[in-house]
Amino acid sequence: MASKSSTKLMRILKADDDAFAQEWKALCDRTREVEEDFHSSVVEAIEKIREEGDAAIRSFLKADYDSTPESIEVTRDEWDAACESVDPVDRAAIGKAAMRIRAFHRKRVPSSWEMREEGGAYMGHRVRPLDTVGLYIPKATKNVSPSSVIMYVTPASVVEVPEIVLTTAPDASGEIAPEILMAARVAGVHRVFKAGGAPAIAAMALGTRVIPRVDRIVGPGEAAANYAKHLLMGNVGIDDPTGESELCIVADASATPAWVAADLLSQAERSEDSQQILITHSKSVASRVHEQMARQIKALEAAGTAKAALAARGAIIVTKNQAASIELANEYAAERLVLALKDADGAHKLVRNAGAVFLGHYTPVAVGDYIAGPNHVLPTGGAARFGSPLGVDDFLKRTAFIRFEPPKLRELGAEVIRLGEVEGVGGASKSVDLRLQKIRRVRREREAAREAEL
């Protein structure tokens, strides 16, 4: 078996032990079984919204909350009052984060483009924003998350989506957290609705009299909301599924153990299903980071959550060298990868799979989560092998356009006819041949006219 410490926090594994391959495979498998029996209730909620619209939204609110709001939509006065109630220091922090994230995404906006060829070919892509985008934010059971609103909405706002709506369930008094409404305003949300869970997803996907039908739904969600997205795919575009938070840190002897420990705990406290992995070729760093975690976790408000996450899915892995550490990180394909290394920039060139990479000793994960600029909505569960952070491309559509003049069709028409015959679609070949016949006839007529003039 792999060597393990006697710690109660997390496993310490040696990458050269015989059993490591099996343990590593288990760590890389981030699939989670969903135990909730919500399937039938989600289907019922979707059908109820389809048939009854806003009345169904009201009935769900009445059943789930102590006070049914007078209006499903947050009024302008209500929105203004909520923003005014936010502490000025918090308001400034939310505004600074939104400003920086907006500036980052503006650098990434693609343009329409075209190309022309001799003989009369004109083609390209026309890039346009989606008409309407919907953001779903789960009701905060403990802490609100204005950063999520900013991260999801800002790229859509940057490309000037004409209508951005947000749905989220109100609290027991029928209100939405002021910080959420403040973030929605500075990020660029146009309308906010009081609706939660599968009913909110269905309302945005299908449309009601009050809640507009959107082209794409994004946002983190509980299991029922995510299942509703799955069922409604095709009626509406949906974002890539997001799993639990995951962090991988590759560290060498230059790393400060207390800082590495703090980064690991900052993610472990988020959810019992989150995963944190430290990979290092320094045995000293491995043991000292663990010691620091044992000290720091005592002062953590969510210590119970962090302990459960670390015990179930956390690990410290000791490798033979830095190259082996980087290769394991590539296999893991983390949502967030920290390179706590002396030559972080050099190591970064070797990273193939990661949602976001945090370089060096003075780049805590928290700056990426809140204010740096890149999006914190990242591929999870190993999807960093093929996925990318949320960005402006997720809120754009590209339409191809093609124009052929007669000389170009005459140049390429024979190949089109042949390819159509190869694929057994004679109609395609015929559609080209008829035009070529016209081109040849016109050409003969012009040649005959010139000869007559001579």
Secondary structure in CASP SS format (residue, H / E / C, confidence):
PFRMAT SS
TARGET T0000
AUTHOR 0000-0000-0000
METHOD secondary structure of the structure
MODEL  1
M C 1.00
A C 1.00
S C 1.00
K C 1.00
S C 1.00
S C 1.00
T C 1.00
K C 1.00
L C 1.00
M C 1.00
R E 1.00
I E 1.00
L E 1.00
K E 1.00
A C 1.00
D C 1.00
D C 1.00
D C 1.00
A C 1.00
F H 1.00
A H 1.00
Q H 1.00
E H 1.00
W H 1.00
K H 1.00
A H 1.00
L H 1.00
C H 1.00
D C 1.00
R C 1.00
T C 1.00
R C 1.00
E C 1.00
V C 1.00
E C 1.00
E C 1.00
D C 1.00
F C 1.00
H H 1.00
S H 1.00
S H 1.00
V H 1.00
V H 1.00
E H 1.00
A H 1.00
I H 1.00
E H 1.00
K H 1.00
I H 1.00
R H 1.00
E H 1.00
E H 1.00
G C 1.00
D H 1.00
A H 1.00
A H 1.00
I H 1.00
R H 1.00
S H 1.00
F H 1.00
L H 1.00
K H 1.00
A H 1.00
D H 1.00
Y C 1.00
D C 1.00
S C 1.00
T C 1.00
P C 1.00
E C 1.00
S C 1.00
I C 1.00
E E 1.00
V C 1.00
T C 1.00
R H 1.00
D H 1.00
E H 1.00
W H 1.00
D H 1.00
A H 1.00
A H 1.00
C H 1.00
E H 1.00
S H 1.00
V C 1.00
D C 1.00
P H 1.00
V H 1.00
D H 1.00
R H 1.00
A H 1.00
A H 1.00
I H 1.00
G H 1.00
K H 1.00
A H 1.00
A H 1.00
M H 1.00
R H 1.00
I H 1.00
R H 1.00
A H 1.00
F H 1.00
H H 1.00
R H 1.00
K C 1.00
R C 1.00
V C 1.00
P C 1.00
S C 1.00
S C 1.00
W E 1.00
E E 1.00
M E 1.00
R E 1.00
E E 1.00
E C 1.00
G C 1.00
G C 1.00
A E 1.00
Y E 1.00
M E 1.00
G E 1.00
H E 1.00
R E 1.00
V E 1.00
R E 1.00
P E 1.00
L C 1.00
D C 1.00
T E 1.00
V E 1.00
G E 1.00
L E 1.00
Y E 1.00
I E 1.00
P C 1.00
K C 1.00
A C 1.00
T C 1.00
K C 1.00
N C 1.00
V C 1.00
S C 1.00
P H 1.00
S H 1.00
S H 1.00
V H 1.00
I H 1.00
M H 1.00
Y H 1.00
V H 1.00
T H 1.00
P H 1.00
A H 1.00
S H 1.00
V H 1.00
V C 1.00
E C 1.00
V C 1.00
P C 1.00
E E 1.00
I E 1.00
V E 1.00
L E 1.00
T E 1.00
T E 1.00
A C 1.00
P C 1.00
D C 1.00
A C 1.00
S C 1.00
G C 1.00
E C 1.00
I C 1.00
A C 1.00
P H 1.00
E H 1.00
I H 1.00
L H 1.00
M H 1.00
A H 1.00
A H 1.00
R H 1.00
V H 1.00
A H 1.00
G C 1.00
V C 1.00
H C 1.00
R E 1.00
V E 1.00
F E 1.00
K E 1.00
A C 1.00
G C 1.00
G H 1.00
A H 1.00
P H 1.00
A H 1.00
I H 1.00
A H 1.00
A H 1.00
M H 1.00
A H 1.00
L H 1.00
G C 1.00
T C 1.00
R C 1.00
V C 1.00
I C 1.00
P C 1.00
R C 1.00
V C 1.00
D C 1.00
R E 1.00
I E 1.00
V E 1.00
G C 1.00
P C 1.00
G C 1.00
E C 1.00
A H 1.00
A H 1.00
A H 1.00
N H 1.00
Y H 1.00
A H 1.00
K H 1.00
H H 1.00
L H 1.00
L H 1.00
M E 1.00
G C 1.00
N C 1.00
V E 1.00
G E 1.00
I E 1.00
D C 1.00
D C 1.00
P C 1.00
T C 1.00
G C 1.00
E C 1.00
S C 1.00
E E 1.00
L E 1.00
C E 1.00
I E 1.00
V E 1.00
A E 1.00
D C 1.00
A C 1.00
S C 1.00
A C 1.00
T C 1.00
P H 1.00
A H 1.00
W H 1.00
V H 1.00
A H 1.00
A H 1.00
D H 1.00
L H 1.00
L H 1.00
S H 1.00
Q H 1.00
A H 1.00
E C 1.00
R C 1.00
S C 1.00
E C 1.00
D C 1.00
S C 1.00
Q E 1.00
Q E 1.00
I E 1.00
L E 1.00
I E 1.00
T E 1.00
H C 1.00
S C 1.00
K H 1.00
S H 1.00
V H 1.00
A H 1.00
S H 1.00
R H 1.00
V H 1.00
H H 1.00
E H 1.00
Q H 1.00
M H 1.00
A H 1.00
R H 1.00
Q H 1.00
I H 1.00
K H 1.00
A H 1.00
L C 1.00
E C 1.00
A C 1.00
A H 1.00
G H 1.00
T H 1.00
A H 1.00
K H 1.00
A H 1.00
A H 1.00
L H 1.00
A H 1.00
A H 1.00
R H 1.00
G C 1.00
A E 1.00
I E 1.00
I E 1.00
V E 1.00
T C 1.00
K C 1.00
N C 1.00
Q H 1.00
A H 1.00
A H 1.00
S H 1.00
I H 1.00
E H 1.00
L H 1.00
A H 1.00
N H 1.00
E H 1.00
Y H 1.00
A C 1.00
A E 1.00
E E 1.00
R E 1.00
L E 1.00
V E 1.00
L E 1.00
A E 1.00
L C 1.00
K C 1.00
D C 1.00
A H 1.00
D H 1.00
G H 1.00
A H 1.00
H H 1.00
K C 1.00
L C 1.00
V C 1.00
R C 1.00
N C 1.00
A E 1.00
G E 1.00
A E 1.00
V E 1.00
F E 1.00
L E 1.00
G C 1.00
H C 1.00
Y C 1.00
T C 1.00
P C 1.00
V H 1.00
A H 1.00
V H 1.00
G H 1.00
D H 1.00
Y H 1.00
I C 1.00
A C 1.00
G C 1.00
P C 1.00
N C 1.00
H C 1.00
V C 1.00
L C 1.00
P C 1.00
T C 1.00
G C 1.00
G C 1.00
A H 1.00
A H 1.00
R H 1.00
F C 1.00
G C 1.00
S C 1.00
P C 1.00
L C 1.00
G C 1.00
V H 1.00
D H 1.00
D H 1.00
F H 1.00
L E 1.00
K E 1.00
R E 1.00
T E 1.00
A E 1.00
F E 1.00
I E 1.00
R E 1.00
F E 1.00
E C 1.00
P H 1.00
P H 1.00
K H 1.00
L H 1.00
R H 1.00
E H 1.00
L H 1.00
G H 1.00
A H 1.00
E H 1.00
V H 1.00
I H 1.00
R H 1.00
L H 1.00
G H 1.00
E H 1.00
V H 1.00
E C 1.00
G C 1.00
V C 1.00
G H 1.00
G H 1.00
A H 1.00
S H 1.00
K H 1.00
S H 1.00
V H 1.00
D H 1.00
L H 1.00
R H 1.00
L H 1.00
Q H 1.00
K H 1.00
I H 1.00
R H 1.00
R H 1.00
V H 1.00
R H 1.00
R H 1.00
E H 1.00
R H 1.00
E H 1.00
A H 1.00
A H 1.00
R H 1.00
E H 1.00
A H 1.00
E H 1.00
L C 1.00
END
